Amino acid sequence: MWSALQNLLDPAVLFFFLGCTIALLRSNLEIPPALTSFFSLYLLLSLGFKGGVSLAENPIEVQMIVTIASGMLLAFLIPSLAFVYLKRRFSHYDAAAIAAAYGSVSAVTFITATQFLERNAIEFSGYMTVVMVLMETPAILMAIALAHYARRKNNPNQAPTSWNKVLQEAITDGPHLLLIGSLIIGTLVNTEGQAVMTPFTGELFKGFLAFFLLEMGMSVVRKGRELTGQLRSLIVFGIVMPIVSACIACLVVVVTNMDIGNGVLLMTLSASASYIVVPAIARHSIPEANPSLYFGSALIITFPFNIIIGIPLYHTILMLLA
């Protein structure tokens, strides 16, 4: 309970609430799209660079390999379970797109979780950033596979979407490449290079995160007004699915004897949903799906739930089991 209250009082989270309030009051405050894009790219660059530095300082070990393998396995398992549930309540196309989004991860949710751990003096490994990056790929593959399944069910004679085209766009996705590239640079630079980047990737990080979450809060409320019809089903799924995914990841954490910090991050990654990479892929691989459903569920329901309640909840669950 105390950890949840601490998370709510974090400055970045409070700015998220401020953004929600501004939108609820229908204020005319607008953050230019170019700035929003910059904040997002900055967070990815900083996260990748710091993860690469931490990765370079720690040798490859068995636990690292086990954690990476566990993350990728969960990225295949979670969308499969989600699709089984969703196809009974939505069209196969919508179910495939929503499930794929929940198989992927949210970098901002991951960043918020690292801030939670740092504030509570809980250590975690830099290679968790690698886990986050690698969990994107299985989710993208699942998006394509589920799209083909949905297409065969609805129209067996329709020509399938080109795998090569979708995979090429997934691999060359800008934010994804920036994150991977920053991670590699972080592992290559020497101590002097790390010191030069510290003011940019360290001291400014919290301020940019607060500004980004301010804009996210405004987006959540404004885009939430667009969801109609199936809102109740989305709310139930958008809250229950992260908890189920986190509990599955928690079992993996306990079985593999993972550290508490890394375990919380793996649970958070498993519980998060992509509202950037996978929705962009879904537009091409599943054009029949309704974007407001898979984008809205991930951004408007699951994202706020995770940063307000989910992260401290996952930490509490893991502490009870561990």
N, C-alpha and C positions, 0 to 999 in steps of 0.2 A: 504494500500500500504506500509506504514511504517513498519507494523508488518511483512509483507511478506519479506521485505528487512532485517529486524532484524533476521528473521528465517534463511535466506540464509547466514548471516554472523555469525551464531552460529558455534563455532569451530567444533562440531561433524558433522554438515551438510557440512562444508567445507572439512572435511576429507572424506566424502562420494564423493564429487566432485573430490577430489584428487584420490580416488580409481578408479573412472570412467576414469579420465585422464590417469592414469597408464595403464589401460587395453586398452584404445584407442590407446596408443602409442605402444601397444604390448610389454610392458616391461616384463622381466623375473621374476619380483618380485612375490613371492608366500608366502602366509601365511599358515603355516602348518595346516591341517584340525583339528588336536588335539587342537590347540590354538583357532581356530574358534569355535569349540564346547565348549571350556572352556568359552570364552567370552559370548556365548549365555546362558550357564547355570548360569554364574555369574550374568548377567542382570536379569534373571528370579528370582534367589535367592534374590537379593537385592530388586527387585521390590516387591516380595511377602512379604519379611520381613518388609519393610517400610510400606507397605499397612496394614499389620497386626498390627504393632505398632500404626498407626494412627486409625485403627478400634477400638483398645482397649481403646484408649483415648476418643472415642466418643460413647455415648450410642446409642442403636438401636432406631431409630425414624421412623416415618411414611414416611418421604421423602426418607430414605434409602430403605425401602421396595418397594416404588413406583418406584425408580430408577432401582433397581435390576429387578423388574418385567418388566419394560419397555425395559431394555436391552435384556432380554430373549425373549420377544415378537418380538423385532426387528430381533433377530437371527433366528426366524422362518419365518418372513415376507419377509425379504430381499432376501434370496435364492429362495423363491417361485416366487417373481417378476422377479428375474434374469433368472430363468429357463424358464419362459414364453417367454421372449425375446430371449434367447440363442437358444432354440430348433428350431427356425426358420432359424438359420444361421449355426448351427453346428449339428453334430449327437446327438442323445438323450444322449448317454454316455458322450460325451464331455461336453454337456450342463449341465448335472447333476453334473459333477465333478467341472466345473468352478463355477457354482452357489453355490455349497457347500462351496468352498473356500471363496467366497464373503459373505457367511453367517457367517463365522468365523471371527476371529480377528487377528491382528498382534501385538504382545507384544512390538516389537521394535518401531512401529509407535506410540503406546500408550505412551511409554517412551519418545519419542521425543516430543509428545504433552505436557506431564507433564513438560518437560524442557522449552518448549515455555511459558507455564503458569507461571512457577516460574520466568523466565526472565522478564515477563511483570507484576510481582507482582499480579497475579490473583490467589486467593485461590481456592482450590478444596479439596474434602473429600477423606480420605484414603479408604473408602469403594468402591471407583471406581475400585480399583484393584479386589475386589470381583465380581463386575459387569463384568469385563474383563474375569475372570476365568469362571464364570457361563455362559457366552455367548458362550463358546466353545461347551458345551454339546448339545444345540439345533442344532447347525451347524453340529455336528457329526451325530445326528439323521436324519437330513435332507439329509445328504450325503447318508445314507443307504436307506432312503425312496425314494429319487430320483433315486438311482441305481435300486431299485426294479421296479419302474415305467418304466424306460428306458428299462430294461430287458424284461418286459412284452410286451412292444410295439414292440421290435425288434425280440424277440423269445419267444412266450408264453409257449413253451414246455421246455425251459431251466430251470434247477434246480437253484433256487435263492441262493445267497451267504448266508452263515450262519450268522444270526443276532448275535447269542451268541458269535461267534468268533470275529466278528468285534467290538462288544461292549466291550468285554473283553480287546482287544488290545487298544481301545480308553481310557478305564478307567485306564489301567496300563501304558499308554504312559508316558515315563520318564520325559520329560520337563513339561508336564501338572501336574504330581504328585509333582515335585519339587516346582512348583509355589504354589500349594495348601498347601503343607507341610510347606513352608517358611511363608506363610500367617498365618497358625495356630500357628507356633512358635512365630511369631511376636506378636500375641495377647496374648500369654502365659507368655512371659518373663517380668521380672520386670524392674524398672528403671536402675538398675545396669547392667543388661544384655543388655539393649538397648545401654548404654554408651560404653560397650565393643565392640559392633558390629559397632558403628558409623564410625570409621575410615575405615572399610572394605566396608560397604554398602553406605557410604556417600561421603567421600573425594575421594575415588578411582573411584567412579561411572562414572563421566564424562569422565575420561581417557579411561576406558574400553569401554564405549559407542562409543567414537571416533575411537578406534581401530576396533571395530566391524563394524561400518559404513564404514570404509576404505575398509574392506574386502567385504562388501555388494556392494559397488560401483564397485569394480573389478568384482564381480560375475554378476552384472546386465549387464555390457557391454559384458563380455565373453559368458554368456548364451544367451544374446540377439541375437547373431549371429546364434543361432540354430533355431530361429523362422523363418519359411518360409511359403509361401502360404497364410495363413489367418491372416497375421500380421496386415493388415489395420483394419479388423473387431475387432481384439483383442485390438488395440490401442483405437479405438472409445469406445468400451465397458469398457476398463480399466480406462478410464478417466471420461466418462459420468456416469457410474454406481456409483462410489464413491460420486459424487456430488448429484445424485438422493437420494442415501441412507442417506447422511448427511442431506439433506433437509427434508426427512421423519422424521429423528431423531430430527431435529430442531423443527418440529411441536409438537412432543412429549414433548420436553423440555419446549416450551412455554406453552402448555396446562397444564403441571404438575408444572409449576412455579419453575423450577429447577434453581439453581445458575448458573452463567455464566461459572465458571470453570468446574463444573460437566457437564454442557451442552456441552461445547466444547469437553470434553473427550468422552461423549456418542456419539456425532456426529462423532468424529474421529474413535471410535471403530466400529460404523456402516459403515463407509466409508472404513475401512481397509479390507484387505483380507489375509487369512492365507497362508503362503508358507512353513509351517512346519508341524503342527498337521494334518490338514485336507488332504493335499496331501499324507501324510503317510497313512491315513485311506483310501483314494481313491484308492491307489495302491491295496488294498485288496478288498474293496467293489465294485469298478468299474474298474476292470483290463482292460476292453475293451477301456477305455478312453485313450487319448494321454497325457502323463504327461507333455510334453513340452507346451501344451496349458494352462492347469489349473495352473501349477507351474510358467510358464513364464508370464502369464497375471498378476498374483498376485505379483510376485517379480520384473519383469522387467518393468512393466508399472505402476501399481497402487501404489506400494511402493514408488518409486521416486516421483511420482506425489503428494502423500500425504505429504511427509516430506519437499518437496520444496515449493509447492503451496497450497495443500489442507488444512493443519492445520491453517495457517493464514486466508485462505478463509473462513473456517467454523466459525472461531472466528468473522470475519467481518459480515457474514450473521446473526449470532446469535445476535450480537450487534445491527444490523439494525432492527431486528424483536423485540428484547427485550426492 
